[in-house]
Every structure is written in structure tokens, then in C-alpha cells.
Amino acid sequence: MKFNSTPNTRSLVFAIDDVAGTNVNTYPLDRKALALNMGLDIAYGVIFNSVDTKSYDDFNYSKLPQGTYDIVSGQRNITVSEDSEGGEILKIFKVIAYNESGDAYELVKTDVKSAPTQFGEDTGKVYSYDWVGNSLVFDVTPDTTIPNGIKIFYMRNSTYFVEGDTTKEVGLPATLVPGLIDYAAWRYSFKKGLIKKNELSQLVAEWKEDIKEFMSSQSREDNIVFKPFVVNSK
């Protein structure tokens, strides 16, 4: 569904008004956009904390959730906060490094708090890293510059709505969109002290569980093998 599109049957704004009993005057577009964005943050918080072997991504991004960075001689840290599409990087799944010959190898995740005291004092080839704040910190200070020497696979946050959007889609699976609408309607009902807020609160709680279940099902990658049923022909 789109934020404020025609026909109304595909409009988030119309759906929120339908559930909350509101209109553009009682529940302005900027407030609806704010509520939807907060709902997306909640959804991604649930997704972020779910046990998952699959990297989930907002449908509105045009590029894969991965990016390349230069290894710079003498520079131990690389700033990793936003990707090329403006998505905030929330979680790093894997870091690949390339040597001068173009051969790839995976860096080992290390906790600098428990690393040896000399962590980062040596120079040479990078073998491990930690992600501290918005910095990717290497175990050594590189002694060679390698353009695009680092590739990072990550999870990023959702794309957000603004009040003037008409064609912007929700970056969640269609089965989870009704819960986002309920959340936006609940925010209005809660603020106004309406009785409906209790029913909507329960629906929002169920929506969060639906997200967990969705992520759990996305993690199932086992290949199901059907065993033949042998019939005794004697």
C-alpha cells in the first residue's frame, strides 16, 4: 500500500482514517506519517531482535544491503553508519577483505574489550575487526592501500514517509501492513483517550507476534525430502 494514493483502496491514509474514525483535519498527514514511521521503527526493532538466518530489507531500496570501502594505509578505522542510499546501518552480518591480488577472505569478528592490549598497535594485513559506534576497527593498522578492499554485508533501517508522499510504498510484507495501520490508529486513539485504544492495543501486540513468526518462518531453509511410501504387494 502507498501513503496517500488513489484509489483509496491502496491508501494508508484512507485505511488509518477508516480504522480510527478520523479525517485529514482531525488527524493531519504529517501526524499520520510520524505515526507510521514510529511503527516502522517498532517493526524493525522486532525484526532486528528476531533469530534469523536471512537478511531482511526494506522493499524501497534499489541496491542490495552491502557496500564496499577502501582500505587506506595508516588508517585503522572505517566509518560505517549510512549506506549509499541513506539507509542507517543497524547490524553487520559479515565483513570480507581483499588483498592486493584481489583474493577475498572473511574477517573474524573480535571484541576489542577482550582483545589483547596490543590490539591495533601493529601494522600489516587486516584479519579481524570490531564495530564500535559507527567505526569498523581493524586488529592492525593497514600498511597498504587497497581500493574497495572491504565489503560489508549488513541490515539497515526502514525508509520513512513524509506528509507529501503519494507513491511511497510500505517496506514491509503485505501481511504485516494491517498491523502498521492499527498502530497509527492506536496512537491517535491513545492521545485522545478513546475507548477504541484498548482494542487497538491488543491488535498491535498481536502484530508484533506476527512479525516474530514471519521472521521465524523466513529462517527455515531446510530442504524437505519426501520419503517413498512402500506398499507391500504380496
C-alpha positions as CSV (number, residue, x, y, z in Angstrom):
1,M,0.0,0.0,0.0
2,K,1.0,3.6,-0.7
3,F,0.9,6.5,1.8
4,N,-1.7,8.8,0.3
5,S,-2.6,7.4,-3.1
6,T,-5.7,7.0,-5.3
7,P,-7.7,4.8,-5.4
8,N,-8.4,4.8,-1.7
9,T,-8.3,1.0,-1.6
10,R,-4.5,1.2,-1.8
11,S,-4.1,4.2,0.6
12,L,-2.6,4.0,4.1
13,V,-4.1,7.4,4.9
14,F,-7.6,6.2,4.0
15,A,-7.1,2.9,5.9
16,I,-6.0,4.8,9.0
17,D,-9.0,7.1,8.9
18,D,-11.2,4.1,8.4
19,V,-9.9,2.4,11.5
20,A,-9.5,5.4,13.7
21,G,-12.7,7.3,12.5
22,T,-10.6,10.3,11.6
23,N,-10.0,12.6,8.6
24,V,-7.3,14.9,7.3
25,N,-8.4,17.6,9.7
26,T,-8.6,15.6,12.9
27,Y,-5.6,13.5,12.1
28,P,-3.3,15.6,9.7
29,L,-1.0,13.9,7.2
30,D,2.2,14.9,9.0
31,R,0.9,13.2,12.2
32,K,0.0,10.1,10.2
33,A,3.4,10.0,8.6
34,L,5.0,10.3,12.0
35,A,2.9,7.5,13.4
36,L,3.7,5.2,10.5
37,N,7.4,5.9,10.8
38,M,7.4,5.2,14.5
39,G,5.5,2.0,13.7
40,L,8.2,1.0,11.2
41,D,10.9,1.6,13.9
42,I,9.0,-0.8,16.2
43,A,8.6,-3.4,13.4
44,Y,12.3,-3.2,12.6
45,G,13.2,-3.4,16.3
46,V,11.3,-6.7,16.4
47,I,12.9,-7.9,13.2
48,F,16.3,-6.8,14.5
49,N,16.0,-8.9,17.7
50,S,14.5,-11.9,16.0
51,V,16.6,-15.0,15.5
52,D,17.1,-15.1,11.7
53,T,19.4,-16.6,9.2
54,K,18.1,-14.3,6.4
55,S,18.9,-10.6,6.0
56,Y,15.6,-8.8,5.7
57,D,15.5,-5.5,3.8
58,D,13.0,-2.7,3.0
59,F,11.5,-3.1,-0.4
60,N,12.0,0.5,-1.4
61,Y,15.8,0.3,-1.6
62,S,17.2,-0.3,-5.1
63,K,20.5,-1.8,-4.1
64,L,21.5,-4.8,-2.0
65,P,22.4,-4.3,1.6
66,Q,26.1,-4.4,1.1
67,G,28.8,-1.8,0.5
68,T,32.5,-1.5,-0.3
69,Y,35.1,0.6,1.4
70,D,38.7,1.4,0.8
71,I,41.5,0.0,2.9
72,V,43.8,3.0,3.5
73,S,47.4,2.6,4.6
74,G,47.8,4.1,8.1
75,Q,44.0,4.2,8.7
76,R,42.8,1.7,11.3
77,N,39.2,2.8,11.4
78,I,36.5,3.0,8.7
79,T,33.3,5.0,9.3
80,V,30.3,2.7,8.8
81,S,27.0,4.5,9.6
82,E,25.0,5.0,6.4
83,D,25.0,3.3,3.0
84,S,24.9,4.9,-0.4
85,E,21.1,5.2,-0.3
86,G,21.0,6.9,3.1
87,G,20.0,3.8,5.0
88,E,21.2,3.7,8.6
89,I,23.3,0.5,9.1
90,L,21.9,-1.3,12.2
91,K,23.7,-4.6,12.1
92,I,26.8,-6.1,10.4
93,F,26.5,-9.8,9.3
94,K,29.8,-10.3,7.5
95,V,32.9,-8.4,6.5
96,I,35.1,-9.6,3.5
97,A,38.5,-8.2,2.8
98,Y,40.6,-8.4,-0.4
99,N,44.3,-8.5,-0.7
100,E,46.4,-6.7,-3.3
101,S,45.9,-9.6,-5.7
102,G,42.1,-9.4,-5.4
103,D,41.7,-12.6,-3.4
104,A,38.9,-12.5,-0.8
105,Y,38.9,-13.7,2.8
106,E,36.4,-13.2,5.7
107,L,37.4,-11.1,8.6
108,V,36.9,-12.5,12.1
109,K,34.6,-10.6,14.5
110,T,36.6,-9.6,17.6
111,D,35.5,-7.8,20.8
112,V,38.1,-5.0,21.4
113,K,37.2,-5.0,25.1
114,S,38.5,-8.5,25.5
115,A,41.3,-8.3,22.9
116,P,45.0,-8.2,23.8
117,T,46.3,-4.8,24.9
118,Q,48.3,-4.6,21.7
119,F,45.2,-4.8,19.5
120,G,45.6,-2.3,16.7
121,E,49.2,-1.3,17.6
122,D,50.8,-3.4,14.9
123,T,50.8,-2.8,11.1
124,G,50.2,-5.2,8.3
125,K,47.4,-7.3,6.8
126,V,43.9,-7.0,8.3
127,Y,42.5,-10.2,9.8
128,S,39.8,-9.2,12.3
129,Y,37.5,-6.3,13.2
130,D,35.1,-4.9,15.7
131,W,32.3,-2.4,15.2
132,V,32.4,0.3,17.8
133,G,29.9,3.1,17.5
134,N,30.0,4.0,13.8
135,S,33.6,2.8,13.2
136,L,34.8,-0.5,11.9
137,V,38.0,-1.0,13.9
138,F,40.7,-3.3,12.5
139,D,43.1,-5.5,14.5
140,V,46.1,-3.9,12.8
141,T,46.8,-0.6,11.1
142,P,46.9,-1.4,7.3
143,D,50.2,-0.8,5.6
144,T,48.8,-1.0,2.1
145,T,46.0,1.0,0.4
146,I,43.6,-1.3,-1.4
147,P,40.6,0.4,-3.2
148,N,37.3,-1.3,-2.4
149,G,39.3,-3.6,-0.2
150,I,36.5,-4.1,2.3
151,K,32.9,-5.4,1.5
152,I,30.3,-5.3,4.3
153,F,27.0,-7.2,4.4
154,Y,24.5,-5.5,6.7
155,M,21.0,-4.9,7.9
156,R,19.7,-1.3,7.5
157,N,16.7,0.6,8.9
158,S,13.4,1.2,7.0
159,T,12.8,4.1,4.6
160,Y,10.4,6.7,6.0
161,F,7.2,8.6,4.9
162,V,6.8,12.3,4.6
163,E,3.4,14.1,4.5
164,G,3.6,14.8,0.8
165,D,4.2,11.2,-0.3
166,T,1.7,9.8,-2.8
167,T,3.5,6.8,-4.4
168,K,5.8,5.8,-1.5
169,E,5.2,2.1,-0.6
170,V,5.4,0.4,2.7
171,G,8.7,-1.5,3.0
172,L,7.1,-4.4,4.9
173,P,5.4,-7.6,3.6
174,A,1.8,-7.1,2.7
175,T,0.7,-9.4,5.5
176,L,2.2,-7.1,8.1
177,V,0.8,-3.8,6.8
178,P,-2.6,-4.1,8.6
179,G,-0.7,-4.1,12.0
180,L,1.1,-0.9,11.0
181,I,-2.2,0.7,10.2
182,D,-3.6,-0.4,13.6
183,Y,-0.5,1.1,15.3
184,A,-1.1,4.5,13.6
185,A,-4.8,4.4,14.6
186,W,-3.9,3.4,18.1
187,R,-1.6,6.4,18.6
188,Y,-4.5,8.7,17.7
189,S,-6.9,6.8,20.0
190,F,-4.4,6.8,22.8
191,K,-3.7,10.5,22.6
192,K,-7.4,11.3,22.5
193,G,-8.3,8.9,25.3
194,L,-10.7,6.9,23.1
195,I,-12.1,3.6,24.3
196,K,-11.0,2.1,21.0
197,K,-7.4,2.4,22.1
198,N,-7.7,-0.8,24.2
199,E,-8.9,-3.0,21.3
200,L,-6.2,-1.4,19.0
201,S,-3.5,-2.0,21.7
202,Q,-4.3,-5.7,21.6
203,L,-4.1,-5.8,17.8
204,V,-0.7,-4.1,17.9
205,A,0.5,-6.7,20.4
206,E,-0.7,-9.4,18.1
207,W,1.1,-7.6,15.2
208,K,4.4,-7.8,17.0
209,E,4.0,-11.5,17.5
210,D,3.1,-11.8,13.8
211,I,6.4,-10.1,12.9
212,K,8.3,-12.6,15.1
213,E,6.5,-15.5,13.5
214,F,7.2,-14.1,10.0
215,M,10.9,-13.8,10.7
216,S,11.0,-17.3,12.1
217,S,9.4,-18.8,9.0
218,Q,11.9,-16.8,6.8
219,S,14.7,-18.6,8.7
220,R,13.5,-22.0,7.6
221,E,15.8,-23.0,4.8
222,D,15.9,-26.8,5.3
223,N,15.4,-28.9,2.2
224,I,12.4,-31.1,2.8
225,V,12.9,-34.6,1.4
226,F,9.9,-36.8,0.9
227,K,10.5,-40.4,1.6
228,P,8.7,-43.0,-0.6
229,F,5.9,-44.9,0.9
230,V,6.5,-48.6,0.3
231,V,3.4,-50.7,-0.3
232,N,3.6,-54.4,0.4
233,S,2.4,-56.0,-2.9
234,K,2.4,-59.6,-1.6
